[in-house]
Amino acid sequence: MSHPDHALWQAGWRANRIDFHQHEVNPSLLRFWPELALAANDRVFVPLCGKSLDLLWLYRQGHPVTGVELSPVAVRAFFRESRLPPKRASRGALVHWAHERMEVFCGDFFQLGASDLVGVKAVYDRASLTALPEELRASYVAHLSAILPADCVILLLTVEDLDDEESESAALEPSEEIQLLYADGFQIELRYAECFPAVIPTGDIVAEPRSVHKVYLIRRGQP
Ligand SMILES: C[S@@+](CC[C@H](N)C(=O)[O-])C[C@H]1O[C@@H](n2cnc3c(N)ncnc32)[C@H](O)[C@@H]1O
């Protein structure tokens, strides 16, 4: 079912309003990926992937990579800018774009099924939860849990705004929202948390409010 936010994302990509897009590989991916101890040929899933350079980095490590992204503008740009000529085919409600080990399903994440993620050993998730409206976040985690193979590990990168009254030390703890979202059937380990001055869309840095960058390793199993 289409959500009103879909039109906003689609329009944003058409107008090139993509402040979230990073022009280099995410440093936390480079730093924490080795901790997953994957084999080079282990398959990786990247939900809500945009045209992230992280996809290409994972592909260059040897991983088969599967992304899902709503906007065809983003998917086309990813394959063009990565110089990976894609083949396209309809797969139910989704369009499957692929070049050798690199594939992106274009369409709504909630249309993906377990058969699309067979053999996935790890998830690399940057900013998916922030991209979704609050009322969809629990459904996102439930759907992710339903379609992922059981032995899968998740590297989750989040950026949280720090409330004025919140102390820096409290902000460096695992977020309540993440703990609640992944309470059922997952073990959460906060691997990194650091406060940064917030960068406003003009590119200026302001001292307040601060944002907190966090990296979680999430595995199946009860705490
Ligand atoms: C905040 S951006 C993050 C993109 C990417 N993870 C990155 O690091 O650059 C969120 C992306 O999710 C896509 N998106 C939003 N809702 C989606 C949905 N329901 N299914 C698939 N993609 C979605 C948007 O088009 C956007 O490209």
The ligand as a MOL file (V3000), in Angstrom:
LIG
                    3D

  0  0  0     0  0            999 V3000
M  V30 BEGIN CTAB
M  V30 COUNTS 27 29 0 0 0
M  V30 BEGIN ATOM
M  V30 1 C 17.5120 8.9690 4.3630 0
M  V30 2 S 17.6510 8.2480 2.7720 0 CHG=1
M  V30 3 C 19.0050 7.1430 3.0680 0
M  V30 4 C 19.5530 6.5460 1.8190 0
M  V30 5 C 20.7900 5.6610 2.0300 0
M  V30 6 N 20.5950 4.6860 3.0780 0
M  V30 7 C 22.0190 6.5020 2.2670 0
M  V30 8 O 22.7330 6.2290 3.2450 0
M  V30 9 O 22.3090 7.4070 1.4770 0 CHG=-1
M  V30 10 C 16.2360 7.1870 2.7040 0
M  V30 11 C 15.9660 6.5420 1.3560 0
M  V30 12 O 14.8810 5.6360 1.4810 0
M  V30 13 C 14.0380 5.7130 0.3540 0
M  V30 14 N 12.7100 5.2260 0.8140 0
M  V30 15 C 11.8290 5.8760 1.6160 0
M  V30 16 N 10.7670 5.0890 1.8700 0
M  V30 17 C 11.0120 3.8900 1.2390 0
M  V30 18 C 10.2850 2.6730 1.1400 0
M  V30 19 N 9.0950 2.5000 1.7470 0
M  V30 20 N 10.8240 1.6670 0.4190 0
M  V30 21 C 12.0340 1.8100 -0.2060 0
M  V30 22 N 12.7600 2.9570 -0.1470 0
M  V30 23 C 12.2530 3.9830 0.5680 0
M  V30 24 C 14.0820 7.1650 -0.0680 0
M  V30 25 O 13.7550 7.3480 -1.4360 0
M  V30 26 C 15.5430 7.5230 0.2460 0
M  V30 27 O 16.3810 7.3290 -0.8670 0
M  V30 END ATOM
M  V30 BEGIN BOND
M  V30 1 1 1 2
M  V30 2 1 2 3
M  V30 3 1 2 10
M  V30 4 1 3 4
M  V30 5 1 4 5
M  V30 6 1 5 6
M  V30 7 1 5 7
M  V30 8 2 7 8
M  V30 9 1 7 9
M  V30 10 1 10 11
M  V30 11 1 11 12
M  V30 12 1 11 26
M  V30 13 1 12 13
M  V30 14 1 13 14
M  V30 15 1 13 24
M  V30 16 1 14 15
M  V30 17 1 14 23
M  V30 18 2 15 16
M  V30 19 1 16 17
M  V30 20 1 17 18
M  V30 21 2 17 23
M  V30 22 1 18 19
M  V30 23 2 18 20
M  V30 24 1 20 21
M  V30 25 2 21 22
M  V30 26 1 22 23
M  V30 27 1 24 25
M  V30 28 1 24 26
M  V30 29 1 26 27
M  V30 END BOND
M  V30 END CTAB
M  END
